[in-house]
Amino acid sequence: MEKRKVHRLKCYNLDPDPILSLSYSKLKSTVAALRNNRIELWNIAAVPFLQGSLFFDSSLKLRVISWCGERLMSADLQGFVREFDVVSLSEKASYPVSSGACHCIAISPDNTQLAAGTEGGFINIFQVGNGLFQVDKLLQWRNRTLCLSWNKNGEFLAAGSVNEIVIWKMETGTILHTLKLPRRLKSVPVIVWCLVFTEDDDVASGDSSGKLSIWNIHNGTCVQSFTDHHADILALALSEDKQGIYTTGVDTKIQLYKRVYFTRKEKVEWIRSGNFKFHSHDVNAIAVCEDDKIFTGGVDSYLVASKLYPLIFQRYLPLPENKCVSVCENARCVLLRYQKHLEVWRLPASTATDLFDSAPTKLIEMHSIDGQTILSASAPSHAQMAAYSTNTTVRLLKLDLSVDQLQVRSLQLNGLELKKAQHVVFSKDGKTLVVADSNNLIQVFSMSNLSSNYSIEFGKTKEFLNDRITFLSVSFDGRYIAATGTRGQITIWKDGENMKKPPVYKYPVTALVFNSCAEKPLLFAAYSDFFFIEYSIDGFGYTKFTKNARMDLVTQHLAQDNFPVLNISFDDKDENIFTLQKVSAICAVNKQLLTYHSNDNKRDDGSPNKKRAKLDVSLEMGNQNENSHTPNQGKSKEMKKRLNGPNYRFENAREFILTKKQMDLTKNLSKTRGLNVFRKYENVLYFGGFDEEEMLSVEIASTSALNKLPPVLKTKQFGRG
């Protein structure tokens, strides 16, 4: 593979956005993460990846979310329980509760009842079975309700407040016990932030003093207590087998307690099992999934997926959904999408005498109308236009980026039927604009007359019934359109006509891209288990590369960390070379070399033998600390020069640097098999061709979000001042 010059652009600023609540749905294999103005939907069927974001007005002040079967519920400080539609990514309904702000909700184990606790001391019980939402009863006591939990059969409901816990018997609607919490200081109240019922109907509570208490609800006594945390316990959860309790909070420590039966004493006790730290700031939420995989989130904005035995973890940045980078090669510009505005940057010309003395320049910054959230944005290669969409409109802009005068003016799209578009994509030649909404309606516009050519409505088809478009791709000339949903299905159109589509795969798609050749269109798709395909549009089937490729070798490289493939780019000089881009690595593949010389990898019917890595294998292969994914500064040659303004480097791409364990796994395979992996990059948003001799890498500076975080809790550590 030929060497290329690489522009490394680190001008994308990421603001910290804390995680307030987490909830896991086993039916959808999805973890929902609540932030200040959005709910993120993370698919964890294989490698975790962001599959959708549901934006709402930040004035709603949502505080907690919870799954009720396949329905997503939330509570806010305005005094409403809100239901969100995860298909259309919008609010479905809102239901008022009695007496002030709603601090917490809890779903019964059979998903038929919802309890909502309020500021005024009322607990609202709703019937939510079979898609209903009806008021059932109202429980009243004297204190505000901060947390709720049902027991395993829905017979009891525990409510936490200031200085006390109340156990309700739901059959009669009466209080069974009022459990008083002891105070360390009489003037300082003890606040119960979280609680949960154990398997034997004991109540475990975490409070503001950092104490975990185990309560027997039948006699109303505290049977055990632990003071391992130095500050508030903000969240706790049961393990999958109900034999363990995970606690976490302000001191960022995740503490595990195990349930043990002592034969001599003939009783059950809880013992400390271990503690771990993955976050730098307060941890607000914890969710336990299958195989005791744990997801935690807090003030530092990271979503951390971990498994404690053996210790494996991975941090995920709050990256924007869809592509937030549009590359305009002909104009040497880059369009960056943020939540409230767009930025256009120009890179130095390749003919400059000294590229190290040149820095990228920020040409223009465009804000959305009324500060609305931008859902998607795109720009063609000539950078003469740009389009973006919000919750209420789709806007097309005419850009004049000449050196003398910068101008931006709005253009009107004729025949626009969509109000809220989740996807806005230009064809690479800039002649076609494709817009898709959450109701699976696609409109195709011609940029010559700014009018709609045709529309595609496929929301009622079998493939996309009760589903939405997650990824949309347009071919170089705009004739072909490909879309995929949350279930891994892919649909292809040619000039609006439905074509033969690839078979449905068991895992969802994480990247969907057409190649850059208009004469021989190929569709590339990468899945969340690191399997990828090359599909011939005109041949109506898999290409020879897909049938004969050494997928096991590629999977070995890609599975060394738990980051999915986010983008696929192609070499303008050689059609056999393409790159798979992850957040932490770039994998360059030569199709001619990375193939079998026999048909051993094909089944009897000629379909590809899908060799893929299981999730447990990928976790074990990533069992190094995260420092192994950063470049080894001691071994690499210094060919960098810091510039004023954004963090920007222009350098020659060199061979990748691996740890010793990774070298043993991939020994003698990097070049002889047509495979190169570059692990010097970090937090990559985009990697692809910028010219015949150049590549572009857009990255997030690792300290851009950390520098904006509040101070951490000060703790005394042994041997340190």
Buried (B, 14 or more C-beta within 10 A) or exposed (E): BEEBBBBBBBBBBBEBBBBBBBBBBEEBBBBBBBBEBBBBBBBBBBBBBBBBBBBBEEEBEBBBBBBBBBBBBBBBBBBBBBBBBBBBBBBEEBBEBBBBBBBBBBBBEEBBBBBBBBBBBBBBBBBBBEEEBEEBEEBEBEBBBBBBBBBBEBEBBBBBBBBBBBBBBBEEBEEBBEBEBEEEEEEEBBBBBBBBBBEEBBBBBBBBBBBBBBBBBEEBEBBBBBEBBBBBBBBBBBBBEEBBBBBBBBBBBBBBBBBEEEEEEEEBBBEEBEBBEBBBBBBBBBBBBEEBBBBBBBBBBBBBBBBBEEEBBBBBBBBBBBBBBBBBBBBBBBBBBBBEBBBBBBBBEBEEEEBBEBBBEEBBEBEBEEEBBBBBBBBBBBBBBBBBBBBEBBBBBEBEBEEEEEEBEEEEBEEBEBEBBBBBBBBBBBBBBBBBBBBBBBBBBBBEEBEBBEBBEBBEEEBBEEBBBBBBBBBBBBBBBBBBBBBBBBBBBBEEEEBEBBEEBBBBBBBBBBBBEBEEBBBBBBBBBBBBBBBBBEEEBBBEBBBBBBBEBBBBBBBBBBBBBBBBBBBBEEBBBBBBBBBBBBBBBBBEBBBEEEEEBBEEEEEBBBBBBEBEEBBEBBBBEEEBBBBEEEEBEEEEEEBEEBBBBBBEBEEBBBBEEBEEBBEEBBEEBBBBBBBBBBBBBBBBBBBEEBBBBBBBBEEBBBEEBEEBEEEEEEEEE
